[in-house]
Amino acid sequence: MQNGGNRSNPGKAAGPREAAKESAEALAIEVLGYIAADPAALEGFMSLSGLEIGNLRAAAAEPGFFVGVLDFLASNEALLLAFAANAGRDPAAILRARHVLAPPEEMI
């Protein structure tokens, strides 16, 4: 007999919080791809984050990485609007995704 414990049930859909988090992370990955395709934006992101190309993958697994990606985009209005236009997204979706990944009560 198997113990269900805290394991998720593969037959069940993720809860609303988990689904929102997955969606926010997917958007952050999309943003990272957009930044990576723009040499000037990538240089700015790498400079501000202190990362190098060689450790970018490892950094992406760290908590807070996706929040940093979204913060970087949101801090540059021209880049934010260009991403939104290119991706067909509402610029406010970036801030909503950021709040899902780091809700205000979790921010210091």
C-alpha positions as CSV (number, residue, x, y, z in Angstrom):
1,M,0.0,0.0,0.0
2,Q,1.4,3.4,-1.0
3,N,1.4,6.3,1.3
4,G,0.1,9.4,-0.6
5,G,1.8,11.8,1.9
6,N,2.6,15.2,0.5
7,R,3.2,13.9,-3.0
8,S,1.2,15.6,-5.7
9,N,-1.4,13.5,-7.5
10,P,-0.4,13.3,-11.2
11,G,-4.1,13.0,-12.1
12,K,-4.9,16.3,-10.4
13,A,-4.3,19.7,-11.8
14,A,-2.1,22.1,-9.8
15,G,-3.8,24.4,-7.4
16,P,-4.3,28.0,-8.3
17,R,-1.2,29.2,-6.5
18,E,1.0,26.6,-8.1
19,A,-0.5,27.3,-11.6
20,A,0.1,31.0,-11.1
21,K,3.7,30.4,-10.0
22,E,4.4,28.2,-13.0
23,S,2.9,30.8,-15.3
24,A,5.0,33.5,-13.7
25,E,8.2,31.5,-14.1
26,A,7.3,30.7,-17.7
27,L,7.0,34.5,-18.3
28,A,10.3,35.1,-16.6
29,I,12.0,32.5,-18.8
30,E,10.4,34.2,-21.9
31,V,11.8,37.6,-20.6
32,L,15.2,36.0,-20.1
33,G,15.2,34.8,-23.6
34,Y,14.3,38.2,-24.9
35,I,17.0,39.8,-22.8
36,A,19.6,37.2,-24.0
37,A,18.7,38.1,-27.6
38,D,19.6,41.8,-27.1
39,P,23.4,42.2,-26.5
40,A,23.0,45.5,-24.7
41,A,20.2,44.3,-22.5
42,L,22.1,41.1,-21.7
43,E,25.2,43.1,-20.8
44,G,23.2,45.3,-18.5
45,F,21.5,42.4,-16.8
46,M,24.8,40.5,-16.3
47,S,26.5,43.7,-15.0
48,L,23.7,44.4,-12.5
49,S,23.3,40.8,-11.4
50,G,27.0,40.1,-11.1
51,L,26.6,37.0,-13.2
52,E,28.7,35.7,-16.0
53,I,27.5,33.6,-19.0
54,G,29.2,30.6,-17.5
55,N,27.2,30.7,-14.3
56,L,23.9,31.9,-15.7
57,R,22.3,28.4,-15.8
58,A,23.3,27.6,-12.2
59,A,22.0,31.0,-11.1
60,A,18.6,30.3,-12.8
61,A,18.0,27.5,-10.3
62,E,18.5,29.8,-7.3
63,P,15.5,31.2,-5.5
64,G,14.8,34.8,-6.5
65,F,16.5,34.6,-9.9
66,F,13.3,34.9,-11.8
67,V,12.2,37.9,-9.6
68,G,15.5,39.5,-10.5
69,V,14.9,38.9,-14.2
70,L,11.4,40.5,-14.0
71,D,12.8,43.4,-11.8
72,F,15.5,44.1,-14.4
73,L,12.9,44.3,-17.2
74,A,10.5,46.4,-15.2
75,S,13.3,48.9,-14.3
76,N,13.8,49.8,-17.9
77,E,10.6,51.2,-19.4
78,A,11.9,51.2,-23.0
79,L,12.9,47.5,-22.7
80,L,9.7,46.6,-20.9
81,L,7.5,48.2,-23.6
82,A,9.6,46.6,-26.4
83,F,9.3,43.2,-24.8
84,A,5.5,43.6,-24.3
85,A,5.0,44.7,-27.9
86,N,7.2,41.9,-29.2
87,A,5.6,39.2,-27.0
88,G,2.0,40.6,-27.4
89,R,1.7,41.0,-23.6
90,D,0.4,43.6,-21.3
91,P,3.3,45.3,-19.6
92,A,1.4,45.0,-16.3
93,A,1.7,41.2,-16.6
94,I,5.4,41.6,-15.7
95,L,4.5,43.2,-12.3
96,R,1.7,40.7,-11.7
97,A,4.2,37.8,-12.3
98,R,6.7,39.4,-10.1
99,H,4.2,39.7,-7.3
100,V,3.3,36.0,-7.7
101,L,6.9,35.0,-7.4
102,A,7.6,37.4,-4.5
103,P,4.4,38.6,-2.9
104,P,4.7,41.9,-1.0
105,E,4.5,40.1,2.4
106,E,7.6,38.1,1.5
107,M,9.5,41.1,0.3
108,I,11.9,42.9,2.8
